[in-house]
């Protein structure tokens, strides 16, 4: 089965190992596409990129797996928007 989201966002993803990281605006667009395709958002992880590599920020990594699918898109956008001014990259985790 083709992962349509990965395919659609291939050109804007920052690939680090097996992770695909996105700037804020691309992460929001990815969440919007998940909503259009009715794909549940499970959560996201936040990272800081530096010359030493990628540093995770687990305190900025909410989990939505316990929510009903229809609630995850708004919740993900709401939580992600709290960090719109931060210099983070985001890995959006969704059902495949």
C-alpha positions in Angstrom: 0.0 0.0 0.0 1.3 3.4 -1.0 1.6 6.0 1.8 0.0 8.9 0.0 1.0 11.4 2.7 4.7 10.5 2.4 4.4 10.7 -1.4 2.7 14.1 -1.4 5.2 15.6 1.0 8.4 14.0 -0.3 9.8 17.2 -1.7 9.4 19.2 1.5 10.5 16.6 4.0 13.9 16.8 5.7 15.1 13.3 5.8 17.1 12.2 8.8 17.6 8.5 9.0 14.2 7.0 8.7 12.5 10.2 10.0 10.8 12.8 7.9 10.8 16.2 9.5 8.9 19.3 8.5 9.0 23.0 9.1 5.9 24.4 10.8 4.0 25.4 7.6 4.6 22.1 6.0 3.6 20.2 9.1 0.3 22.1 9.2 -0.2 21.3 5.5 0.5 17.6 6.2 -2.1 17.6 9.0 -4.7 19.3 6.7 -4.0 16.6 4.1 -4.5 13.9 6.7 -7.9 15.4 7.5 -8.8 15.5 3.8 -7.8 11.8 3.5 -9.4 10.9 6.8 -6.1 9.7 8.3 -5.8 9.8 12.1 -3.0 11.9 13.6 -1.3 9.9 16.4 0.9 12.7 17.6 4.0 14.6 16.7 7.6 14.9 17.9 9.6 18.1 18.0 13.3 18.5 17.2 15.9 21.2 17.1 18.5 21.0 14.3 22.1 22.1 15.0 25.6 21.5 13.7 25.8 18.6 16.2 22.7 16.9 14.8 19.1 16.7 15.8 18.0 17.1 19.4 14.6 15.8 20.4 12.3 17.9 22.7 10.0 15.3 24.3 8.1 18.0 26.3 6.8 19.3 22.9 5.7 15.8 21.7 2.0 15.3 22.4 0.2 12.0 21.9 -3.3 11.9 20.4 -3.6 8.1 20.0 -6.3 8.0 22.6 -8.5 10.5 20.8 -11.2 9.8 18.3 -9.8 10.2 14.8 -12.1 13.2 14.0 -10.7 15.1 17.0 -7.0 14.6 16.2 -6.7 17.1 13.3 -7.9 20.1 15.2 -6.0 19.0 18.3 -2.8 18.6 16.3 -3.1 22.0 14.7 -3.8 23.6 18.1 -0.8 22.0 19.8 1.5 22.6 16.8 0.5 26.3 16.7 1.8 26.8 20.2 5.3 26.3 18.7 4.8 28.2 15.4 7.5 30.8 16.5 9.9 28.2 17.8 12.8 27.0 15.6 11.6 23.4 15.6 11.2 20.7 13.0 8.3 18.3 13.5 7.8 14.6 12.8 4.1 14.1 12.3 3.0 10.6 13.3 -0.2 9.3 11.6 -1.9 6.0 10.9 -0.6 4.2 7.8 
